[in-house]
Amino acid sequence: VSRLPLAFLVAAAASMVCGVALGIAMGIAHDFQLAPVHAHVNLLGWTSLALMGLTLRAWPELAAGPLAVAQFALSTSSALCFPAGIYLSIVHEAPQLAILAALVWFAGALLFLARLAWLMLAGAA
Protein backbone atom coordinates (compact mmCIF):
# COMPACT_ATOMS: atom_id res chain seq x y z
CA VAL A 1 0.00 0.00 0.00
CA SER A 2 1.37 3.38 -1.01
CA ARG A 3 2.15 5.87 1.75
CA LEU A 4 1.86 8.77 -0.72
CA PRO A 5 -1.68 9.73 0.37
CA LEU A 6 -0.40 9.97 3.93
CA ALA A 7 2.56 12.07 2.78
CA PHE A 8 0.12 14.50 1.14
CA LEU A 9 -1.90 14.64 4.37
CA VAL A 10 1.19 15.24 6.53
CA ALA A 11 2.23 18.11 4.24
CA ALA A 12 -1.34 19.43 4.40
CA ALA A 13 -1.45 19.27 8.20
CA ALA A 14 1.93 21.01 8.47
CA SER A 15 0.58 23.76 6.21
CA MET A 16 -2.53 24.04 8.36
CA VAL A 17 -0.43 24.54 11.49
CA CYS A 18 1.66 27.20 9.72
CA GLY A 19 -1.45 28.93 8.38
CA VAL A 20 -3.10 28.97 11.80
CA ALA A 21 0.09 30.26 13.46
CA LEU A 22 0.41 33.04 10.89
CA GLY A 23 -3.25 33.95 11.35
CA ILE A 24 -2.85 34.12 15.13
CA ALA A 25 0.31 36.22 14.82
CA MET A 26 -1.42 38.65 12.45
CA GLY A 27 -4.40 38.89 14.80
CA ILE A 28 -2.23 39.56 17.84
CA ALA A 29 -0.26 42.22 15.97
CA HIS A 30 -3.38 43.71 14.33
CA ASP A 31 -1.34 43.69 11.10
CA PHE A 32 -2.99 41.90 8.21
CA GLN A 33 -0.55 42.89 5.47
CA LEU A 34 0.35 39.21 5.00
CA ALA A 35 -3.27 38.00 4.72
CA PRO A 36 -2.61 36.79 1.13
CA VAL A 37 0.26 34.64 2.43
CA HIS A 38 -2.00 33.22 5.15
CA ALA A 39 -4.75 32.53 2.60
CA HIS A 40 -2.45 30.69 0.21
CA VAL A 41 -0.80 28.62 2.94
CA ASN A 42 -4.29 27.46 3.85
CA LEU A 43 -5.69 27.12 0.32
CA LEU A 44 -2.79 25.46 -1.46
CA GLY A 45 -1.15 23.85 1.53
CA TRP A 46 -3.92 22.67 3.80
CA THR A 47 -6.96 22.39 1.53
CA SER A 48 -5.54 21.38 -1.85
CA LEU A 49 -2.88 19.00 -0.55
CA ALA A 50 -5.40 17.35 1.78
CA LEU A 51 -7.88 16.88 -1.05
CA MET A 52 -5.16 15.42 -3.25
CA GLY A 53 -4.15 13.02 -0.49
CA LEU A 54 -7.73 11.95 0.14
CA THR A 55 -8.27 11.48 -3.59
CA LEU A 56 -5.22 9.22 -3.81
CA ARG A 57 -6.53 7.30 -0.80
CA ALA A 58 -9.94 6.86 -2.47
CA TRP A 59 -8.37 5.70 -5.74
CA PRO A 60 -5.18 3.85 -4.72
CA GLU A 61 -4.17 3.28 -8.35
CA LEU A 62 -3.49 7.03 -8.54
CA ALA A 63 -0.88 6.70 -5.78
CA ALA A 64 1.28 4.29 -7.78
CA GLY A 65 4.11 5.05 -10.17
CA PRO A 66 6.47 7.88 -11.00
CA LEU A 67 3.71 10.30 -12.05
CA ALA A 68 2.27 10.12 -8.53
CA VAL A 69 5.65 11.01 -7.07
CA ALA A 70 6.04 13.83 -9.63
CA GLN A 71 2.64 15.21 -8.68
CA PHE A 72 3.61 15.11 -5.01
CA ALA A 73 6.91 16.89 -5.71
CA LEU A 74 5.29 19.59 -7.87
CA SER A 75 2.37 20.15 -5.52
CA THR A 76 4.16 20.19 -2.19
CA SER A 77 7.13 22.24 -3.35
CA SER A 78 4.93 24.88 -4.92
CA ALA A 79 2.52 24.90 -1.97
CA LEU A 80 5.52 25.87 0.18
CA CYS A 81 7.20 28.24 -2.26
CA PHE A 82 4.14 30.13 -3.48
CA PRO A 83 3.24 31.70 -0.10
CA ALA A 84 6.93 32.51 0.42
CA GLY A 85 6.92 34.16 -3.00
CA ILE A 86 3.83 36.17 -2.10
CA TYR A 87 5.63 37.30 1.06
CA LEU A 88 8.64 38.41 -1.00
CA SER A 89 6.36 40.15 -3.45
CA ILE A 90 4.52 42.08 -0.71
CA VAL A 91 7.44 42.93 1.55
CA HIS A 92 10.31 43.26 -0.93
CA GLU A 93 8.52 43.89 -4.24
CA ALA A 94 10.19 40.77 -5.66
CA PRO A 95 7.50 38.64 -7.36
CA GLN A 96 9.80 36.18 -9.16
CA LEU A 97 9.39 33.28 -6.71
CA ALA A 98 5.61 33.74 -6.63
CA ILE A 99 5.47 33.63 -10.43
CA LEU A 100 7.67 30.55 -10.68
CA ALA A 101 5.84 28.73 -7.88
CA ALA A 102 2.46 29.56 -9.46
CA LEU A 103 3.61 27.98 -12.72
CA VAL A 104 4.87 24.89 -10.87
CA TRP A 105 1.54 24.67 -9.01
CA PHE A 106 -0.27 24.92 -12.35
CA ALA A 107 1.85 22.07 -13.74
CA GLY A 108 0.97 19.93 -10.71
CA ALA A 109 -2.72 20.78 -11.07
CA LEU A 110 -2.64 19.85 -14.76
CA LEU A 111 -0.94 16.56 -13.91
CA PHE A 112 -3.56 15.85 -11.25
CA LEU A 113 -6.36 16.57 -13.72
CA ALA A 114 -4.76 14.44 -16.43
CA ARG A 115 -4.33 11.50 -14.07
CA LEU A 116 -7.94 11.76 -12.87
CA ALA A 117 -9.21 11.98 -16.46
CA TRP A 118 -7.09 8.96 -17.44
CA LEU A 119 -8.53 7.00 -14.53
CA MET A 120 -12.07 7.94 -15.51
CA LEU A 121 -11.51 7.05 -19.14
CA ALA A 122 -9.87 3.77 -18.13
CA GLY A 123 -13.18 2.78 -16.55
CA ALA A 124 -12.41 3.04 -12.82
CA ALA A 125 -15.29 2.62 -10.41
N, C-alpha and C positions, 0 to 999 in steps of 0.2 A: 504494500500500500504506500502510495506516494505521501511524503510529508510536506509537499509543496503547498497544499491548501493551508496547512497549519503555519507554514512560513509566511504566507500572505497575511494570515490573521495576527501573527505576532508583530509583523511590521505595522499592521493597521492599529493594533492596541498601543504600540509605542507612539505612533502618531497621535492617537487620541490623548494620551497622557501629555504629550508636548503641547497639543492644541489647548487642552484644558489649563495647563500651567501658564501658557502665554495669555489666555483669556483672563485668568485670575490676576496675573501681574498687571495687565492693562487696566483691569478694574480697580485694583488697589491704587495704581498711579493716576487714575483718571486721565490716561493718555491712550487714545485709541487710534493713533497714527498707523499702527501696525495691524489694524483690523483685517486688511486683505491677506496678510501673512497668516494670521489666525484662521481665517476662513479657508484658505487653501491647504493648510495643514490638516484641517478637519475634512474638507471635501475630497481632496486627492488621497491623503494619507489614511484617515480613518474610514471614511465611507466607501470610497472606490476600491481600496485595497481589500477591505473586508468583504465587499460584494464579489470581488474577483475570487477571493479565497473560498467563499461559500459556494460560488458557482463551480469551482473546480472540485469541491467536496461533493456537490450534487451530481456532477458528471465526471467521475474519476478518470475517464479516458482523456479528458482535457488536461489532466495533471501529468500525463506521461510524455516523454520525449523531449528533444532539444528545444522545440518551439515553446513548450511550457516554461522551461528555464529562461529562455530569451524574454518571454513576456514578463516573468518575474523580475528579471534584471532591468528591463526597460521601465516597468511600472514603479518598482520600489526606488530605483535611483532617481527618477524624475519626480516622484512624490516627495523626496527629500530635498532635491536641488531646486525645484520650482519655488517653494516658499522662501528658500534662502535667496533666490534670484529676485523675488519680489521685494524682500528686505533691502537688498543692494540697490534695487531700482528706486525705492522710496527714500532711503537714507543717503545714498551716495550717487544718485542719478546715474547708475550703471546697470542698464537693463540686459546686458549680454547673456548672463546666466539664466535669467528668466526666459528669454527668447529661446535659447538652446534647450532648456529643460522642457519648455512647452512643446517644442518639436519632438523631443524624445517621448514625452507623454503621449502625444498624438500618434506616434509610431506604435507604442504599446497598445493604445486603444484600437488602432486599426488591426493589429495582430489579434487582439482579443475578439474583435468582431469577426474577423476572417475565420478564426478557429471555431467560434460558435456557429457561424453559417455553414462551415464544412461539416460540423457535427449534425446539424439539422438536415443538410442535404444527404448525408450518409445514412439517414434513417434512424437516428437515435431516439429512444423513447423519452 
